[in-house]
Amino acid sequence: MPSHAARPRRRLLPLVVGVLVAALVVVAAVAFGLARGDGSDPTTAPRTSAPTTPPATAAPAPAVDACYALPASALQSAHDETPAVACTADHTSQTFAVGTLTDADLGDPDDVDTGLLAQRADAQCRAALPAHVGADARTVALSRLRTAWFVPTEEDIALGARWLRCDVVSLRDESSLAQLPDSSEAMLSTADKLERWRTCAQATLGQLQAGQGQRMCALDHNWRTVGTRKVGEAADAWPGDAAVRGRVLERCESQVREYVDDPLATVTVGWLPPTQAQWAEGARYGLCWAETD
């Protein structure tokens, strides 16, 4: 009997201890939750992690045919963040091509050669413009149409951006841009269209020969471009100012007389060759001018 009665007491001890331990755990958990002020059970609270910063990405490439209301000052910058507008709204530029820059165009992607990049970008856009506006380089030279190019920032280049945006613009005068039609495609494809975008000038002869006073022919003017003369090939080095300016009458008199339609009339002939800076950009045509009423 004594030994049989003792067995239940030995078995109850672990059970009682286990119950007490469990109770203490619950009390501690509740107390901890109250100390936190939210009454939650820390054993079931969700884990949180520190917020992560998404990896930086380059600005997306621009869209072909997008239109922009750019001021003339925007043409002095290699980058543009102006939002696009509907091409049926007032706009002064339209993207006619989006090219791809190579590492050779950059010089060194980690240390961009901005001078080289500007030269390569301008050359690519300039070469693509005649086909877009439906004319040859000679006709484009007679017009107020020009290219404006934009490239990614150096930060975007470091992130892998390699696009080149080529826009067509028209210089209204020396300080403003003209409004463009809904589509810039084939803008110079006929003689009538060239007349709309032809280059004229309001200037003295001296100012004209200095490249001043140029504007669209829709504005007041006393000089008008009537023809061009090619003064070199793409690979030719700059021949010097005297070489490109000499023999004005020989270069342009016949074209001016054809314009006035009078072989015996007294005419004033203007001749404006490309400057050294324009030559470096690829210009190889000089302009012949006739004085007008």
Kinemage of the C-alpha trace (Angstrom):
@kinemage 1
@onewidth
@group {chain A} dominant
@subgroup {mainchain}
@vectorlist {calphas} color= white
{ca met a 1} P 0.000 0.000 0.000
{ca pro a 2} L 2.586 2.635 0.860
{ca ser a 3} L 4.495 2.098 -2.340
{ca his a 4} L 1.328 2.065 -4.496
{ca ala a 5} L -0.036 5.310 -2.927
{ca ala a 6} L 3.265 7.169 -3.550
{ca arg a 7} L 3.311 6.749 -7.406
{ca pro a 8} L 0.570 9.367 -8.164
{ca arg a 9} L 2.429 12.034 -6.198
{ca arg a 10} L 5.644 11.455 -8.161
{ca arg a 11} L 3.735 11.741 -11.466
{ca leu a 12} L 1.856 14.938 -10.486
{ca leu a 13} L 5.041 16.937 -9.876
{ca pro a 14} L 6.139 17.224 -13.520
{ca leu a 15} L 2.549 17.958 -14.540
{ca val a 16} L 2.152 20.751 -11.978
{ca val a 17} L 5.520 22.245 -12.912
{ca gly a 18} L 4.603 22.131 -16.599
{ca val a 19} L 1.315 23.934 -15.967
{ca leu a 20} L 3.055 26.607 -13.909
{ca val a 21} L 5.718 27.154 -16.563
{ca ala a 22} L 3.074 27.479 -19.312
{ca ala a 23} L 1.136 29.954 -17.203
{ca leu a 24} L 4.245 32.027 -16.585
{ca val a 25} L 4.975 32.123 -20.337
{ca val a 26} L 1.454 33.377 -21.060
{ca val a 27} L 1.656 35.993 -18.315
{ca ala a 28} L 5.045 37.175 -19.570
{ca ala a 29} L 3.782 37.396 -23.127
{ca val a 30} L 0.733 39.410 -22.085
{ca ala a 31} L 2.870 41.642 -19.919
{ca phe a 32} L 5.298 42.219 -22.777
{ca gly a 33} L 2.433 43.070 -25.106
{ca leu a 34} L 1.024 45.532 -22.579
{ca ala a 35} L 4.454 47.096 -22.214
{ca arg a 36} L 4.522 47.630 -25.980
{ca gly a 37} L 1.142 49.302 -25.715
{ca asp a 38} L -0.546 47.305 -28.492
{ca gly a 39} L -1.767 44.252 -26.617
{ca ser a 40} L -0.284 42.023 -29.315
{ca asp a 41} L 1.341 38.693 -28.899
{ca pro a 42} L 5.028 39.038 -29.882
{ca thr a 43} L 5.132 35.374 -30.799
{ca thr a 44} L 2.690 36.001 -33.660
{ca ala a 45} L 3.522 39.612 -34.664
{ca pro a 46} L 4.524 39.897 -38.351
{ca arg a 47} L 8.116 40.607 -39.128
{ca thr a 48} L 8.977 43.832 -40.948
{ca ser a 49} L 11.998 44.561 -43.141
{ca ala a 50} L 13.703 47.822 -44.017
{ca pro a 51} L 12.354 49.470 -47.215
{ca thr a 52} L 14.481 48.873 -50.297
{ca thr a 53} L 15.377 51.532 -52.874
{ca pro a 54} L 14.543 50.461 -56.441
{ca pro a 55} L 17.526 50.443 -58.805
{ca ala a 56} L 17.996 53.629 -60.818
{ca thr a 57} L 16.867 53.463 -64.442
{ca ala a 58} L 17.659 55.713 -67.380
{ca ala a 59} L 15.085 58.052 -68.885
{ca pro a 60} L 13.218 56.316 -71.727
{ca ala a 61} L 14.028 57.055 -75.352
{ca pro a 62} L 11.887 59.753 -77.006
{ca ala a 63} L 9.185 58.867 -79.527
{ca val a 64} L 9.389 59.504 -83.265
{ca asp a 65} L 6.833 62.112 -84.478
{ca ala a 66} L 6.451 63.639 -80.994
{ca cys a 67} L 5.923 67.413 -81.024
{ca tyr a 68} L 7.207 70.057 -78.605
{ca ala a 69} L 6.640 73.752 -77.955
{ca leu a 70} L 10.332 74.629 -77.670
{ca pro a 71} L 11.722 78.162 -77.312
{ca ala a 72} L 14.677 79.102 -79.494
{ca ser a 73} L 16.933 78.970 -76.424
{ca ala a 74} L 16.361 75.203 -76.144
{ca leu a 75} L 18.505 74.714 -79.243
{ca gln a 76} L 21.552 75.744 -77.207
{ca ser a 77} L 21.223 72.734 -74.889
{ca ala a 78} L 22.128 69.099 -75.504
{ca his a 79} L 19.333 67.900 -73.185
{ca asp a 80} L 15.604 68.537 -73.173
{ca glu a 81} L 12.919 67.567 -70.680
{ca thr a 82} L 10.090 69.599 -72.221
{ca pro a 83} L 6.873 67.534 -72.226
{ca ala a 84} L 5.460 66.605 -75.614
{ca val a 85} L 2.285 68.263 -76.878
{ca ala a 86} L -0.308 67.176 -79.403
{ca cys a 87} L 0.928 67.861 -82.939
{ca thr a 88} L -2.430 69.516 -83.658
{ca ala a 89} L -1.571 72.117 -80.990
{ca asp a 90} L 0.978 74.935 -81.373
{ca his a 91} L 4.468 73.479 -81.548
{ca thr a 92} L 7.879 74.514 -82.836
{ca ser a 93} L 9.673 71.169 -83.174
{ca gln a 94} L 8.918 67.613 -84.176
{ca thr a 95} L 11.080 64.541 -83.668
{ca phe a 96} L 11.679 63.040 -87.111
{ca ala a 97} L 14.240 60.411 -86.137
{ca val a 98} L 15.568 58.624 -83.056
{ca gly a 99} L 19.012 57.141 -83.571
{ca thr a 100} L 21.418 55.134 -81.456
{ca leu a 101} L 24.705 56.441 -80.117
{ca thr a 102} L 27.700 54.130 -80.092
{ca asp a 103} L 30.529 54.147 -77.579
{ca ala a 104} L 32.645 55.679 -80.352
{ca asp a 105} L 30.223 58.639 -80.479
{ca leu a 106} L 30.741 59.175 -76.754
{ca gly a 107} L 34.532 58.916 -76.788
{ca asp a 108} L 34.418 57.154 -73.414
{ca pro a 109} L 31.084 56.211 -71.770
{ca asp a 110} L 32.673 56.777 -68.346
{ca asp a 111} L 34.027 60.207 -69.313
{ca val a 112} L 31.964 61.523 -72.224
{ca asp a 113} L 33.768 63.691 -74.789
{ca thr a 114} L 31.045 66.339 -75.145
{ca gly a 115} L 32.694 68.011 -78.128
{ca leu a 116} L 32.897 64.758 -80.060
{ca leu a 117} L 29.348 63.822 -79.067
{ca ala a 118} L 27.997 67.168 -80.311
{ca gln a 119} L 29.803 66.764 -83.635
{ca arg a 120} L 28.561 63.206 -84.169
{ca ala a 121} L 24.977 63.982 -83.099
{ca asp a 122} L 24.731 67.060 -85.328
{ca ala a 123} L 26.135 65.174 -88.311
{ca gln a 124} L 23.689 62.281 -87.924
{ca cys a 125} L 20.634 64.517 -87.626
{ca arg a 126} L 21.753 66.869 -90.399
{ca ala a 127} L 22.265 63.937 -92.784
{ca ala a 128} L 18.791 62.548 -92.063
{ca leu a 129} L 16.850 65.821 -92.530
{ca pro a 130} L 16.678 66.130 -96.360
{ca ala a 131} L 14.971 62.765 -96.847
{ca his a 132} L 12.427 63.571 -94.146
{ca val a 133} L 11.421 66.942 -95.622
{ca gly a 134} L 11.452 65.588 -99.191
{ca ala a 135} L 14.298 67.666 -100.609
{ca asp a 136} L 18.013 67.607 -101.353
{ca ala a 137} L 20.691 69.338 -99.288
{ca arg a 138} L 20.759 72.307 -101.696
{ca thr a 139} L 17.048 72.997 -101.186
{ca val a 140} L 17.341 72.610 -97.418
{ca ala a 141} L 20.129 75.231 -97.485
{ca leu a 142} L 17.714 77.726 -99.074
{ca ser a 143} L 15.137 77.176 -96.340
{ca arg a 144} L 14.777 78.132 -92.693
{ca leu a 145} L 14.575 74.481 -91.656
{ca arg a 146} L 17.248 73.224 -89.302
{ca thr a 147} L 17.867 70.249 -87.068
{ca ala a 148} L 17.879 70.337 -83.292
{ca trp a 149} L 19.425 67.343 -81.553
{ca phe a 150} L 19.197 66.103 -77.981
{ca val a 151} L 21.021 63.315 -76.143
{ca pro a 152} L 20.731 61.675 -72.691
{ca thr a 153} L 22.359 63.313 -69.691
{ca glu a 154} L 25.672 61.878 -68.529
{ca glu a 155} L 23.809 60.240 -65.623
{ca asp a 156} L 21.468 58.479 -68.068
{ca ile a 157} L 24.391 57.517 -70.296
{ca ala a 158} L 26.033 55.895 -67.253
{ca leu a 159} L 22.785 53.922 -66.779
{ca gly a 160} L 22.915 52.671 -70.361
{ca ala a 161} L 20.899 55.238 -72.370
{ca arg a 162} L 22.188 55.573 -75.952
{ca trp a 163} L 19.433 57.393 -77.887
{ca leu a 164} L 19.806 60.401 -80.154
{ca arg a 165} L 16.745 62.590 -80.763
{ca cys a 166} L 16.610 64.551 -84.038
{ca asp a 167} L 14.008 67.333 -84.300
{ca val a 168} L 13.147 69.592 -87.221
{ca val a 169} L 12.639 73.292 -86.459
{ca ser a 170} L 12.179 76.434 -88.543
{ca leu a 171} L 13.992 79.645 -87.603
{ca arg a 172} L 11.359 82.412 -87.806
{ca asp a 173} L 13.987 85.115 -87.325
{ca glu a 174} L 17.223 85.469 -85.385
{ca ser a 175} L 15.609 84.951 -81.980
{ca ser a 176} L 12.468 82.830 -82.382
{ca leu a 177} L 11.127 79.642 -83.914
{ca ala a 178} L 8.181 79.343 -86.268
{ca gln a 179} L 5.110 77.208 -85.702
{ca leu a 180} L 5.226 73.936 -87.624
{ca pro a 181} L 2.451 72.066 -89.448
{ca asp a 182} L 0.875 68.958 -87.889
{ca ser a 183} L 3.429 66.850 -89.765
{ca ser a 184} L 6.918 67.951 -90.779
{ca glu a 185} L 7.232 65.183 -93.352
{ca ala a 186} L 7.746 66.445 -96.948
{ca met a 187} L 7.806 70.105 -95.838
{ca leu a 188} L 10.038 71.057 -98.804
{ca ser a 189} L 8.823 68.536 -101.370
{ca thr a 190} L 7.387 71.132 -103.811
{ca ala a 191} L 8.301 74.622 -105.009
{ca asp a 192} L 5.281 76.088 -103.232
{ca lys a 193} L 6.343 74.523 -99.951
{ca leu a 194} L 9.862 75.880 -100.338
{ca glu a 195} L 8.411 79.376 -100.776
{ca arg a 196} L 6.694 79.074 -97.413
{ca trp a 197} L 9.955 78.169 -95.654
{ca arg a 198} L 12.487 80.040 -97.822
{ca thr a 199} L 15.154 82.289 -96.266
{ca cys a 200} L 14.989 86.048 -96.686
{ca ala a 201} L 16.675 88.903 -94.792
{ca gln a 202} L 16.104 92.462 -93.628
{ca ala a 203} L 19.592 93.977 -93.679
{ca thr a 204} L 22.108 96.230 -95.339
{ca leu a 205} L 24.535 94.566 -97.718
{ca gly a 206} L 27.190 94.634 -95.010
{ca gln a 207} L 24.849 93.063 -92.472
{ca leu a 208} L 23.807 90.447 -95.017
{ca gln a 209} L 27.421 89.492 -95.692
{ca ala a 210} L 27.900 89.149 -91.925
{ca gly a 211} L 24.988 86.690 -91.763
{ca gln a 212} L 22.655 89.107 -89.971
{ca gly a 213} L 18.967 89.839 -90.386
{ca gln a 214} L 17.869 86.454 -91.719
{ca arg a 215} L 14.197 85.537 -91.394
{ca met a 216} L 11.272 83.816 -93.063
{ca cys a 217} L 10.082 85.494 -96.253
{ca ala a 218} L 6.623 85.991 -94.716
{ca leu a 219} L 8.230 88.744 -92.603
{ca asp a 220} L 9.377 92.126 -93.941
{ca his a 221} L 12.553 91.700 -95.972
{ca asn a 222} L 14.719 93.325 -98.640
{ca trp a 223} L 16.875 90.326 -99.568
{ca arg a 224} L 15.820 86.920 -100.841
{ca thr a 225} L 17.761 83.707 -101.425
{ca val a 226} L 17.556 82.727 -105.081
{ca gly a 227} L 20.115 79.975 -105.373
{ca thr a 228} L 23.056 78.142 -103.892
{ca arg a 229} L 26.624 77.383 -104.892
{ca lys a 230} L 28.498 74.363 -103.618
{ca val a 231} L 31.893 75.326 -102.220
{ca gly a 232} L 33.396 71.991 -101.218
{ca glu a 233} L 32.962 68.306 -100.552
{ca ala a 234} L 32.214 66.720 -97.202
{ca ala a 235} L 35.821 65.562 -96.699
{ca asp a 236} L 37.427 68.887 -97.681
{ca ala a 237} L 39.281 70.949 -95.106
{ca trp a 238} L 38.271 74.562 -94.489
{ca pro a 239} L 39.709 76.510 -97.485
{ca gly a 240} L 39.828 79.858 -95.708
{ca asp a 241} L 37.511 82.841 -95.610
{ca ala a 242} L 39.012 84.547 -98.661
{ca ala a 243} L 38.599 81.424 -100.796
{ca val a 244} L 34.901 80.973 -100.043
{ca arg a 245} L 34.075 84.706 -100.312
{ca gly a 246} L 35.876 85.582 -103.531
{ca arg a 247} L 34.359 86.189 -106.982
{ca val a 248} L 30.826 87.018 -105.853
{ca leu a 249} L 29.504 87.999 -109.291
{ca glu a 250} L 30.876 84.856 -110.889
{ca arg a 251} L 29.172 82.752 -108.262
{ca cys a 252} L 25.746 84.363 -108.141
{ca glu a 253} L 25.055 86.957 -110.865
{ca ser a 254} L 23.487 84.504 -113.299
{ca gln a 255} L 21.113 83.182 -110.636
{ca val a 256} L 20.061 86.684 -109.596
{ca arg a 257} L 19.436 87.736 -113.222
{ca glu a 258} L 17.365 84.610 -113.758
{ca tyr a 259} L 15.296 85.529 -110.711
{ca val a 260} L 14.608 89.122 -111.859
{ca asp a 261} L 14.060 87.822 -115.411
{ca asp a 262} L 15.929 90.714 -117.006
{ca pro a 263} L 19.431 90.116 -118.405
{ca leu a 264} L 20.081 93.876 -118.731
{ca ala a 265} L 18.771 95.048 -115.364
{ca thr a 266} L 21.061 96.561 -112.778
{ca val a 267} L 21.142 94.065 -109.957
{ca thr a 268} L 22.652 93.977 -106.508
{ca val a 269} L 24.066 90.566 -105.753
{ca gly a 270} L 24.607 89.125 -102.300
{ca trp a 271} L 26.827 86.146 -101.525
{ca leu a 272} L 26.912 84.404 -98.141
{ca pro a 273} L 29.223 81.397 -97.881
{ca pro a 274} L 29.363 79.116 -94.853
{ca thr a 275} L 31.487 80.300 -91.947
{ca gln a 276} L 34.331 78.208 -90.605
{ca ala a 277} L 32.085 77.034 -87.756
{ca gln a 278} L 29.326 76.076 -90.194
{ca trp a 279} L 31.892 74.309 -92.372
{ca ala a 280} L 32.978 72.256 -89.362
{ca glu a 281} L 29.336 71.265 -88.881
{ca gly a 282} L 29.137 70.013 -92.476
{ca ala a 283} L 27.759 73.018 -94.414
{ca arg a 284} L 29.063 73.111 -98.008
{ca tyr a 285} L 26.626 75.468 -99.728
{ca gly a 286} L 26.794 79.240 -99.988
{ca leu a 287} L 23.672 81.331 -100.590
{ca cys a 288} L 23.059 83.684 -103.504
{ca trp a 289} L 20.827 86.665 -102.655
{ca ala a 290} L 18.839 89.116 -104.754
{ca glu a 291} L 17.860 92.534 -103.425
{ca thr a 292} L 14.075 92.950 -103.472
{ca asp a 293} L 11.493 95.681 -102.916
